[in-house]
């Protein structure tokens, strides 16, 4: 019945000898961690690992400093600056700086993908989302007793995108994961959570954070049917190696004065992602209020906890971001402050070896649509254009075929053999262009890990 669709056919596939296990992998060295520290893990060997299901669990707390009496924590993955993957002492994926910014870019394009229960994607102003405990004028802290782990995060693009995702690590040398923590600026330095004004007000000293009880949750599988291992070995004998592909990133940070230039020699450049931030994004800051959300809802007292958890879709409450995760359009005066400035939004152009993308002066409003198409989404996390300009201003350019990653296909620009120049410029009317902001550019490319006999490795970038 192979000519008929699955819903009209009668068939069943059987796999024998399947078993599963879940391991808790401790770090190489324990103890409380603070900003800029490093955490190392070594993965189990001689098994099949479901790479995209590996999670790091931990608990974290904000620490008050000076008049920054009510600091709040960011999204759980914002604590991670970079993740490096080594195999047998070889750097397979060195990660990219500002991994937390990349995560925020993806979150802005894929709203609802993060689980609010353990990813802490919403900043809590008055009450903690775990227990509804009031923390109006206190820092956001979580217990470390009993190996408590409140937060859970994935391990970045390598683990989330590698195919096959069920990876036979018996073919690989020892896999070591090094996690580098971000600076303290990811934590808000709010003076109080009792009101919206105190939430956005900055104290006189940068608040800090601590991280405890960290470990990995690693799901492992085994297929002992006598066939699976033979198929893998036969493929390796025929081809000489096995290929695993993943989505890798290079990052660049610059002051966007109207022109920013980077270079790439990727074998398959798939996408370019760009985020814009104010020049003082890393300064001592309170939380940044997201534009268009109601602050201190009038019905908060009668409803009891309305607006408490920063869940505007459910309660019409306020919503916040931390300074480094707030992306603002490079405009001197934003339309939210002066509606007439909407006619003066900057036009931006990306060019690769002098070929422009798109092929005209493109305003931010059209970049928004082009970016949604580049990420293959119908909508983003922004609920208004003002929110996009004030809090989630980012653009994306797609250079490979739609659905390439799902097909395990390399279809991006092949820039090997030349150190290609990639240029971001502000063009056209720049009367309202702000030329001292920060820009972070990520170059996304398909990378290949070739696994040979005797656990030899070859990496194709």
Buried (B, 14 or more C-beta within 10 A) or exposed (E): EEEEEEEEEEEEEEEEEEEEEEBEBEBEEEEEBEBEEBBEBBBBEEBBBBBBBBBBBBBBBBBBBEBBBBBBBBBBBBBBBBBBBBBEEEEBBBBBBBBBBBBBBBBBBBBEEBEBEBBBBBBBBBBBBBEEEEBBBBBBBBEBEEEBBBBBBBBBBBBBBBBBBBBBBEBBBEBBBBBBBBBBBBBBBBBBBBBBEBBBBBBEEBBBBBBBBBBBBBBBBBBEEEEBEEEBEEEBEEEEBBBBBBBBBBBBBBEBBBEBEBEBBBBBBBBBBBBBBBEEBBEBBBBBBBBBBBBBBEEBEEEEEBBBBBBBEEBBBBBBBBBBBBBBBBBBEBBBEEEEBBEBBBBBBBBBEEEBBEEEBBBBEBBBEBBBEBBEBEEBBBBBBBBBBBBBBBBBBBBBEEEBBEEEBBBBBBBBEEEBBBBBBBBBBBEBBBBEBBBBBBBBBBBBBBBBEEEEBEBBB
